[in-house]
Amino acid sequence: MELTIEIDQVKLKKVAQITESDYFQEIKAELKHLQVDEFWQS
């Protein structure tokens, strides 16, 4: 039995463009400071 993983290079580039964007990085930084427990209690 062999497992083969294929990555679509076009999709990989699109994902990289999104995750490397300033907007995504700002959201990621904000979420890092969000206390999930506090969010669900409000």
Rosetta blueprint (number, residue, H / E / L):
1 M L
2 E L
3 L L
4 T L
5 I L
6 E L
7 I L
8 D L
9 Q H
10 V H
11 K H
12 L H
13 K H
14 K H
15 V H
16 A H
17 Q H
18 I H
19 T H
20 E L
21 S L
22 D H
23 Y H
24 F H
25 Q H
26 E H
27 I H
28 K H
29 A H
30 E H
31 L H
32 K H
33 H H
34 L L
35 Q L
36 V H
37 D H
38 E H
39 F H
40 W H
41 Q H
42 S L
